[in-house]
Amino acid sequence: MLTVQIFIYLQLLDFLTTLLGFRLGASEASPFIRTLLYFGPALGVALSKGVALGLGAFCIWRKKARVISWINYWYAGLIVWNLCVILRALMASRIAR
């Protein structure tokens, strides 16, 4: 069950860091999420999180919670990437002043 809680927490962190990155001028690399962004940044990312949570629920329903533990590593890396992009954008704006 801890794996599922971590998965949900990582989804929230990805949502927040992605929106912050957008606010600082970052762009989305995923073609799927870029398509969802036509609905607006917050709604597009929220829809993608809904898909991720739905797939996570499907894994639990199919008794494949171990898959979620592997996915958690992916999302942890993705959040680190988002934080690096955010820091780079902040440093670039600071240097431009």
Secondary structure by P-SEA (a helix, b strand, c coil): caaaaaaaaaaaaaaaaaaaaaaaccccccaaaaaaccccaaaaaaaaaaaaaaaaaaaaaaccaaaaaaaaaaaaaaaaaaaaaaaaaaaaaaaac
